[in-house]
Structure formats: structure tokens, C-alpha cells
Amino acid sequence: MNVRRIPRFPSALAFLLAFAAALSSQTTPSASLTLLSKEGHRALPIAMVGDQEFVALDDLAVAFPLAVREDSLGAITVTYKGKTIVLTPDQALASVAGRLVSLPAAPARNGRRWLVPVEFISRALGLVYDAPLDLRKQSRLLVIGDVRVPRLTVRYEPLGAAGRLTIDATPRALSTVTQETDHLTIKYDADALDAANPPLPPPGGTNLVQSVRVVDATTLAVDLGPRFTGFRTTSQPVDATMRLVIDLVAPPETTPPAPAPVAPPPPELPPMFGQPGALHTIAIDPGHGGEDDGVRSASGAKEKELTLAIARRAKAAIEARLGLRVLLTRDDDRNVPIDERTAMANNNKADLFISLHANGSMRPTTMGAAIFCAAFDKEAAQTAGAAGLDRLPTFGGGSRDIELVPWDLAQTRHLDRSAAFADLLEQQFRGRLPLAARPVDRAPLRVLESANMPAVLIELGFLTNAEQAALLTGDAFQNTAVQAVFEAIVKFRDLLPPGGTP
Amino acid sequence: MARRALTIGALAIAVILLGALMFFRVPRWTTRATTRAAAAPSPSAPAPPGRKIKVRLFYVADDGVRLTSIERDIAYGEGAEEQAREIIAAQIAPVVDPLVSAIPPGTALRAVFLTEGGEAYVDLSRELMTAHPGGTLNELLTVYTIVNALTVNLPAVNTVQVLVDGKEVETLSGHVDLRAPLAKNLSWVQ
């Protein structure tokens, strides 16, 4: 590619800063298309013909190594590394290496120059070019090759006195959120940000959020309002998007709100807010998924579908009635690697991890629910126990002591609390659901070992038992199971000190 | 003449000694070869002729949630590694009612290795995973059938790591961590 070569740093960064600044300035975007690659950037002028955006073929020929030739019959031949694209005046078509593709408009002549619709780049040139060409019309950006430029979309929803800011980054990009005096800083692990959509919710600001603005190439800032008192964040992948949710906390209203005709919750489902701070986030892990069906019953019920259905019910109940955040390690039919499941819980600082499964036995009459905690051999437990403090450098100089525990042994520190939660689950299950002969057990279960919080795996029953399979797939059982898990969580919360899990 | 008688006598003693050797040694070689060719004699089938050793093998108990152990005569193996192969071959062999095996049908023994540190590596065919019906309990019983079969019967084996098709695996069906050798666990046995 013939994009102007510039040293990657610091001049590349300078451009990115300028790019971000332009996005943040909220002024009318300049009429140019920005080409962004690992090697640098370049701006191509955009010409408007009616509502259609065009770029000059001459400019493209300079930016990319293209040869452009016009023959006596008027056809325009564009050649890239021996591959040809043929354009015909007055026709909204291009022949790309013998294949016809449509364009939104025919080529247009401007004096001695030929103009082509900007879509020519993605629809025609993209088919023959060596690297991927990602044309983002809305932000007038062309991403060339392997450059990480997530597109950000920002939403704000008021939740009573509190509020929730949701920022989607597509394709997925990880971020870190830190608070400075009057704003939150969101730093993305990316080369640049595509934040052309005005990232400014809500109009005029609120008591919690004044504005969201682009600070530099990879950083957003959330200017906080006067009622802001705290926040908590979670991030979760949703298809190709990484969704960052920032819950903004406000102090309770001092003046009682006007009575509103709000329907009271059903009497059997009282809201149980209280003891804020003891439990914040619960990770629920619907076992299996995608090509991994898990156990299948004779009638065709699949473990992966059962676990997802119950996880969704549990999430709805816990969020609505306890006001806790519930993360699902998967919310659709896909197979999530085991380490990703625990990583999601660990990275979001979940306070409790519940993996949901259905059991299978070689004997068709085996039945009953069981709850498992992790088991480690003595040597592994000693290794984890011996993990001391390591002094590590921090950003901005200095160092701090950090306790390093091997990933596979993270659960060793939480075994007592995991066992306590398992006992609470057994108490809640007893009399409501059929229980296995030994309802609480320990085993070296892969998904629990890396969970850095109290963690259990619940086997709800046996799909290999026809009677149990019919029971497990019914609404009555699923509601009862969710209610039992819910009440165990409430009791577990009561065991915890108000500050949360130590 | 006396010299000739001496020669005949020496030959007769040699023949008797060779005959005795054949009588005591050859059947065992033959038995071992037969055992290997058959790959997996059923523990419930009549024991093949040859030198035998008593071992405890593990099967799914009547309640379905634990293993039960049964004493069986299996072929004697020369050395711990050879004996470990015989034990696993007998353990994974198909069984008939009322026994129920926690080993998926079709699973074959590829190899067994022992280390000086007392770790056994049991390499089984892919059917151990592909034919596994799933479920935490099934998986636990499958794994501890293999682990206990060696750790209970062979003092030289302290831990067992299960390999599938020659490779380390994370789990059989998504539950039990198989990335490291596992020690004997009799809490899964009645």
C-alpha cells in the first residue's frame, strides 16, 4: 500500500490524537475519507454528487498502487497486482476480476478526473486487495488491514435515582475504567476509536452524567454530575461486541418521590433489597452449549437447553428482586471454553459463581439433585497457600505488593465459603426437589478451580432418568429450583460481612 | 561302554530339565500372548488358563451414584507396567448384567506407562470421550474407575493421568479436570 509512511510513534499517535479530537469537537466533519492502516493515515477528499459521496480514482491510485487506464470506448480499467476492475461510464456496475458487482451510482467525470462512489472501495477494490478493507461510511473511515479500531456506541438509561451507561465496542475491545476527581476515564485496548456517533448521552446531561467525550485516540471520559457517588462496571461479550456497563450510583432521594401507581410486586416474590454491599454480582454459568449438548434424555431434552433456560429464569428473579447484577457466561446456544467462563466471573469481580448442569448415569433409575464444590489435592492446596506477596511495578512509577495465586488454584482460597453456600443450597433444595443420596460433594471440577470467589456446580437432576427428565423440563420444577437458589443466595448474603466477600 | 552310558545319562537329565522348563514356563508365555490378542477378557467370563493374580475392579453400584469393587482373577503381568496393562485391559472390557461399567463401550487400551515417581499414564482410545454419555457423575465414575483400578491394585502407582489418543485432555465431557494425575479416591466407592 502506498499510504504515506510515517513513523509509528509518536507521529502516528499524533494523528490518532487529532483524529479523536476531530471526532470529539462535534463540528461538521471535514469532507474527507480517512484511510487508517498500521503504516499511518491519509485523507482522501470526498466530493458530493447529489447525496452520494464520491472519491477520485486518481486519489485512490496514489493511496493504493493502482493503475488507471481509460480506453477509446470510454471504459475505465483499474489494475491492482494484475487483477482488473472495469468500470463503464453511465453504469452503476463494476466488473471485478470477471465478477459483476453493483455500485450505488455510476462513475462521474469531474473535469479530467473520474470519480467513483466511495462504496467502490469496499465492493470492488476490497475483492482484489491484499488486506481487508473496512469502509465505515458513517464515520468516513476506511480501516485497512489488521488495525484495531472499535466502533463505539453509547447509551444512557436512568434507573430511578441511579443510571446505567452502556458502551458497546465492535469489534470487541477490552477497556479499563478508573475514576478521577470529576470524571471516569475509560481506556480501550485498541489502536484508535471509531466514535463518530456523537457519544454524548443524555441531552443536557443528568445529575449523574454531564457528558461523554473522546479524550485521545483510545480514551473516553465520562464527566460526572453532582449526584454521582460511586460506580461499578461489568463487561460481557455479545457476539462481535464487547459491552461495557457502568452502573452509576446516586444517594437516596432526600425528598420522598410523589406516590406513583406502581404495581406492587407479587406477594410471594417480595423485593429483598437491603444490606447493600454484601453481594454485588453473581455469575451464573449455564453448562455446555453449541455443539456440546451435554447429557441428552431419551425423549431428546438437552442439558445445554435446560441449563440456559434455568439460568435465564434465575437471572431475572435475582436482578428484579435482589437488585444484584447477574452475569450469564453464555446467553445463547454457543460453547464457551471453560476458562472463558471463569474469566468472565473473575474479570467482573463476581461475588458468587454458580454453574448449572444436569446429570447423567449409566443406571437409568439414578435420580436427585447434587451440589459440588471444587476439590484439590494436598499438594495443590499447599502451593496456593504458599503464594506470597510479589512486589510489582505499577503504572506511573512505584510498586505495590500483589498476591499472586495460580489461575488453576484460585478457588482454594474460597473453599470454606463455597462449602457454606453448598450447604445452604442443600437446605433450600431439601423437601422441594428430589435430592441425591449424597447431595453435597467435592470433586476436581475444571470450571470451579479457577473461580476466584465462592463457587458451586449444581446438578439439578438426571436427564438419563425418564421421570426426572420430564420433571426437569417442566415449568414447575424450574421455578422451584430458581426459588430455592434465590433463597440460598439471600441466606448466603446474610452470612457475609456488609463489606462483601473478604 | 561306561563312557557311552554316562553320555546317555547326561542327555536324559538334559531332556528332563528341558521338559520341566517347558512345563512351567511355556504356558505362561502362551497365556500372555492369548490375553493380548483377545485384548480384553470379560471379568465375568471364565478365567483363561495360566498364571493369575487377584485384583479389585470397579463397576457402577446399584444406586448409580458410586462404584462398587469386585475381586477378579486376571492374567499375571511381568513387572508393574505389564501388570498395569493387564488390569486396565480387564477393567475396560465389556461386562454383562448385572455389572455396569462406567467405561464407554468401544474404549480400547492404547498404552500404559509408569514413571519412577509412581505416576501412571493410561492412554485410551477416543471412544472414552466420543462415546461418553456426559454428566458430572458419569464422568467422575469413569475417571475414578481407571484411577482406582491402578492405585488400589498396584502399590507402585500413586497417581494416574488419563490420556486420550495419546494426548492430554482437559476433561472427558466438560467436568472433571484431567490435566494432572489424580490420586486414589475411595469416596466414590461404596
HADDOCK unambig.tbl for C-alpha pairs under 7 A between the chains (distance, minus, plus):
assign (segid A and resid 294 and name CA) (segid B and resid 134 and name CA) 5.82 0.50 0.50
assign (segid A and resid 294 and name CA) (segid B and resid 135 and name CA) 6.91 0.50 0.50
assign (segid A and resid 295 and name CA) (segid B and resid 133 and name CA) 6.26 0.50 0.50
assign (segid A and resid 295 and name CA) (segid B and resid 134 and name CA) 5.12 0.50 0.50
assign (segid A and resid 295 and name CA) (segid B and resid 135 and name CA) 5.89 0.50 0.50
assign (segid A and resid 358 and name CA) (segid B and resid 135 and name CA) 6.60 0.50 0.50
assign (segid A and resid 359 and name CA) (segid B and resid 135 and name CA) 4.35 0.50 0.50
assign (segid A and resid 359 and name CA) (segid B and resid 136 and name CA) 5.98 0.50 0.50
assign (segid A and resid 359 and name CA) (segid B and resid 137 and name CA) 6.49 0.50 0.50
assign (segid A and resid 360 and name CA) (segid B and resid 134 and name CA) 6.04 0.50 0.50
assign (segid A and resid 360 and name CA) (segid B and resid 135 and name CA) 4.36 0.50 0.50
assign (segid A and resid 360 and name CA) (segid B and resid 137 and name CA) 6.48 0.50 0.50
assign (segid A and resid 360 and name CA) (segid B and resid 138 and name CA) 5.90 0.50 0.50
assign (segid A and resid 361 and name CA) (segid B and resid 64 and name CA) 6.34 0.50 0.50
assign (segid A and resid 361 and name CA) (segid B and resid 137 and name CA) 6.62 0.50 0.50
assign (segid A and resid 361 and name CA) (segid B and resid 138 and name CA) 5.33 0.50 0.50
assign (segid A and resid 362 and name CA) (segid B and resid 64 and name CA) 6.88 0.50 0.50
assign (segid A and resid 362 and name CA) (segid B and resid 102 and name CA) 6.83 0.50 0.50
assign (segid A and resid 362 and name CA) (segid B and resid 138 and name CA) 6.83 0.50 0.50
assign (segid A and resid 363 and name CA) (segid B and resid 64 and name CA) 5.41 0.50 0.50
assign (segid A and resid 366 and name CA) (segid B and resid 63 and name CA) 6.42 0.50 0.50
assign (segid A and resid 366 and name CA) (segid B and resid 64 and name CA) 5.39 0.50 0.50
assign (segid A and resid 444 and name CA) (segid B and resid 176 and name CA) 5.71 0.50 0.50
assign (segid A and resid 444 and name CA) (segid B and resid 177 and name CA) 5.81 0.50 0.50
assign (segid A and resid 445 and name CA) (segid B and resid 175 and name CA) 5.27 0.50 0.50
assign (segid A and resid 445 and name CA) (segid B and resid 176 and name CA) 4.59 0.50 0.50
assign (segid A and resid 445 and name CA) (segid B and resid 177 and name CA) 5.58 0.50 0.50
assign (segid A and resid 446 and name CA) (segid B and resid 175 and name CA) 5.70 0.50 0.50
assign (segid A and resid 446 and name CA) (segid B and resid 176 and name CA) 5.67 0.50 0.50
assign (segid A and resid 446 and name CA) (segid B and resid 177 and name CA) 4.68 0.50 0.50
assign (segid A and resid 447 and name CA) (segid B and resid 175 and name CA) 6.98 0.50 0.50
